[in-house]
Amino acid sequence: MRMLRRLTRDLAGVVIVLGLLLLITFLPPDTSLREVEANHAIRACVPTTYPPLVTGDSDRPGIDVEILRAVADYIGVELLLNPNDAIGRDFNPRHWAINRGKCQVLAGGVVDSTLTRSFLDTGPPYAETGWAIVAPTPLEDIDGLTVGALTIISGLDRIGLASYLRRRNVTVRVVRNGQELVDGIASGELDGGVTETLLAGGLAADNDWWVASLPDELDRYNLVFGLWKGDLTLKREIVQAFRQLESDGTLAAILERYGAAPRAQGGSFPAR
């Protein structure tokens, strides 16, 4: 009797596995790469501007745009950009109104985090980011300062940032965009600004400011391109493209051209 029960259990397991394999055969085929090749173009949704990732400057279009152009060249198609202002002013992806019909790739500040992976697949990482602070002159400390917070990028840990600033008795004023942050610092209303590392580096370079990373207690993340879940053939091709760009030095050259580095330059504040 015991052997019969064991045999029945084993047979039931085999039936379940065979049933799952049969169901897989009814799944629609992944045609993501085939569609890109058939249309001779890959479409990317990007913010209107998010320097240095997306600049809107045809001569220096930004890190993400240049990488995507190189990826498109590898695939043998054209890159078509679909600027979306919501990406640059709202950190909630549900408000961006993007779909497969508008783009196959999402770029311009996509962070490889649990939040991002809950609604997107991700491509290979190409740079690291986190939170950084900018100011007209070097700051020895930020305790008691008034800073502008520009946290539009999706995926970074805003709760951890808020907790850190609260422990340092920092007065936070939320700003809507980079220009508002620049104006607040230039007018003296703000002692500095806190934002995503690469954006902070771009603002510092444009305004001849000082920039520093916030401490390592605040998580750092990889920057990636967002892809739709299930678009495996397109993802594999993009992974292969990245391998080529890394091996021939193209990726490193693009990052160097925009002064991108693993961490913002200028040091960091100690954790408390």
C-alpha positions in Angstrom: 0.0 0.0 0.0 2.8 2.4 0.9 4.5 1.7 -2.5 1.3 2.3 -4.3 0.9 5.7 -2.6 4.4 6.6 -3.5 4.0 5.5 -7.1 0.7 7.6 -7.3 2.5 10.6 -5.9 5.4 10.3 -8.3 3.0 9.9 -11.3 1.1 12.9 -10.2 4.3 15.0 -10.2 5.2 13.8 -13.7 1.7 14.7 -14.9 2.1 18.2 -13.4 5.5 18.8 -15.1 4.2 17.5 -18.4 1.1 19.7 -18.1 3.3 22.8 -17.5 5.5 22.0 -20.5 2.4 21.6 -22.6 1.0 25.0 -21.4 4.3 26.6 -22.4 3.9 25.5 -26.0 0.7 27.6 -26.1 2.4 30.8 -25.0 2.7 33.5 -27.7 6.2 33.6 -29.3 8.6 36.3 -28.3 8.8 38.5 -31.5 10.4 41.5 -29.8 13.7 41.4 -31.8 12.0 40.4 -35.0 9.6 43.4 -34.7 12.6 45.8 -34.2 14.3 44.4 -37.2 11.2 44.4 -39.3 10.6 48.1 -38.5 14.2 48.9 -39.0 14.1 50.9 -35.8 14.2 50.6 -32.0 12.1 53.1 -30.1 13.2 54.5 -26.7 11.1 56.5 -24.3 13.3 59.1 -22.6 12.8 62.3 -20.5 12.9 65.5 -22.4 16.1 66.4 -20.6 18.0 64.6 -17.8 21.7 65.6 -18.1 24.1 64.0 -18.6 22.0 61.0 -19.6 19.7 62.9 -21.9 20.5 66.5 -22.8 18.4 67.5 -25.9 21.7 68.8 -27.5 22.2 67.2 -30.9 26.0 67.6 -30.6 26.2 66.0 -27.1 22.9 64.2 -26.8 23.8 62.4 -23.5 25.2 59.1 -22.2 22.0 57.1 -22.7 21.3 58.4 -26.1 24.8 57.7 -27.3 24.8 54.2 -25.8 21.4 53.5 -27.4 22.7 54.7 -30.8 25.6 52.3 -30.5 23.2 49.5 -29.6 21.0 50.3 -32.6 24.0 50.3 -34.9 25.0 46.9 -33.6 21.5 45.6 -34.3 21.5 47.3 -37.7 18.5 49.6 -37.1 17.7 53.2 -36.5 17.2 54.7 -33.0 13.9 56.7 -32.6 13.5 58.7 -29.4 10.2 59.4 -27.9 10.7 62.2 -25.4 8.3 62.1 -22.4 8.2 65.1 -20.1 6.5 63.1 -17.3 9.6 60.9 -16.9 11.6 64.0 -16.0 9.1 65.5 -13.5 7.4 62.6 -11.9 9.1 59.6 -10.2 5.9 57.4 -10.4 6.1 55.2 -13.5 2.3 54.7 -13.5 2.0 58.4 -14.5 4.3 58.2 -17.5 1.7 56.7 -19.9 4.3 54.5 -21.7 3.6 51.2 -23.4 5.0 48.8 -26.0 3.4 50.9 -28.7 5.5 53.9 -27.8 8.9 52.3 -27.0 10.8 49.0 -26.6 13.3 50.6 -24.3 13.0 53.1 -21.4 16.1 55.2 -20.7 17.3 58.4 -19.1 17.7 57.5 -15.4 16.4 53.9 -15.0 17.7 52.4 -11.7 18.1 48.7 -11.2 16.1 48.3 -8.0 13.4 46.1 -6.6 10.8 48.8 -7.5 12.0 49.0 -11.1 12.1 45.2 -11.5 8.5 45.0 -10.3 7.3 46.5 -13.6 10.2 46.3 -16.0 13.0 43.9 -17.0 16.5 45.5 -17.1 19.4 45.6 -19.5 23.1 45.4 -18.5 24.4 48.0 -16.0 26.7 50.7 -17.3 27.2 53.2 -14.4 26.5 53.5 -10.7 24.3 56.1 -9.0 22.9 57.1 -5.6 22.4 60.4 -3.8 24.8 63.4 -3.9 24.8 67.0 -2.8 25.9 70.1 -4.7 26.8 73.5 -3.4 28.5 76.6 -4.7 31.5 76.0 -2.4 32.7 72.9 -0.4 30.7 72.0 2.7 32.4 70.6 5.7 29.0 69.4 7.0 25.3 69.7 6.2 23.9 69.8 9.8 21.3 72.5 10.0 21.5 73.6 6.4 18.6 74.2 4.1 18.8 72.2 0.9 16.6 71.6 -2.1 15.7 68.0 -2.8 15.2 66.9 -6.4 14.1 63.3 -6.3 12.4 62.7 -9.6 14.4 59.6 -10.6 12.4 56.4 -10.0 13.9 53.6 -7.9 16.3 55.3 -5.5 15.6 55.0 -1.7 13.7 58.2 -0.8 12.9 56.9 2.7 16.5 56.3 3.5 17.4 59.8 2.2 14.7 61.5 4.2 15.8 59.6 7.4 19.4 60.6 6.8 18.6 64.3 6.3 16.3 64.3 9.3 19.1 63.0 11.5 21.3 65.8 10.3 18.7 68.4 11.1 18.5 69.5 7.5 15.6 71.6 6.4 14.4 70.1 3.1 12.6 72.0 0.4 11.3 69.9 -2.5 12.0 71.3 -5.9 10.3 70.2 -9.2 13.2 70.4 -11.6 16.8 71.1 -12.1 16.3 74.8 -13.0 14.3 75.4 -9.8 17.2 73.8 -7.8 19.8 76.0 -9.6 17.7 79.1 -9.1 17.3 78.4 -5.4 21.0 77.9 -4.8 22.0 80.9 -6.9 19.6 83.2 -5.0 21.0 82.0 -1.6 17.6 80.6 -0.5 19.2 77.1 -0.5 22.6 76.2 0.9 22.8 73.3 -1.6 20.8 70.6 -3.3 20.4 66.9 -3.0 19.7 64.8 -6.1 20.7 61.7 -8.1 24.5 61.4 -8.5 24.9 61.9 -12.2 22.4 64.7 -12.4 24.3 66.3 -9.4 27.5 66.0 -11.4 26.0 67.6 -14.4 24.6 70.5 -12.5 28.0 71.0 -10.7 29.8 71.0 -14.0 27.4 73.5 -15.6 27.5 75.9 -12.7 31.1 75.3 -11.5 29.9 73.9 -8.2 31.2 71.5 -5.7 29.6 68.0 -5.5 30.0 65.1 -3.1 28.4 61.7 -2.6 26.2 61.2 0.4 27.4 58.4 2.7 27.5 54.7 2.0 24.7 54.0 4.5 22.4 55.2 1.6 22.2 52.5 -1.0 23.8 52.8 -4.4 22.3 51.3 -7.5 23.3 50.5 -11.1 21.9 52.5 -14.0 20.3 50.4 -16.7 17.9 50.5 -19.6 14.3 49.4 -18.9 12.8 46.6 -21.1 9.4 45.1 -21.2 9.1 41.8 -19.3 9.0 38.9 -21.8 11.0 40.6 -24.5 13.8 38.0 -24.2 15.1 38.0 -27.8 15.5 41.8 -27.7 17.2 41.7 -24.3 19.6 39.0 -25.5 20.6 41.1 -28.5 21.1 44.2 -26.3 23.3 42.1 -23.9 25.4 41.0 -26.9 25.6 44.6 -28.0 26.9 45.7 -24.6 29.5 43.0 -24.7 30.7 44.4 -28.0 30.7 48.0 -26.7 32.6 47.0 -23.6 35.2 45.0 -25.5 35.9 47.6 -28.2 36.1 50.5 -25.7 33.0 52.4 -27.0 31.1 52.3 -23.7 34.1 53.5 -21.7 34.7 56.3 -24.2 31.0 57.5 -23.9 31.2 57.6 -20.1 34.5 59.4 -20.2 33.2 62.0 -22.7 30.5 63.0 -20.2 32.7 62.8 -17.1 30.7 59.9 -15.7 32.3 58.1 -12.8 31.2 55.4 -10.3 30.8 58.0 -7.6 30.4 61.8 -7.5 33.8 63.5 -7.1 34.6 65.6 -4.0 34.4 63.1 -1.2 31.4 62.2 1.0 29.9 63.1 4.3 30.3 60.6 7.2 27.2 58.7 8.3 25.5 59.3 11.6 
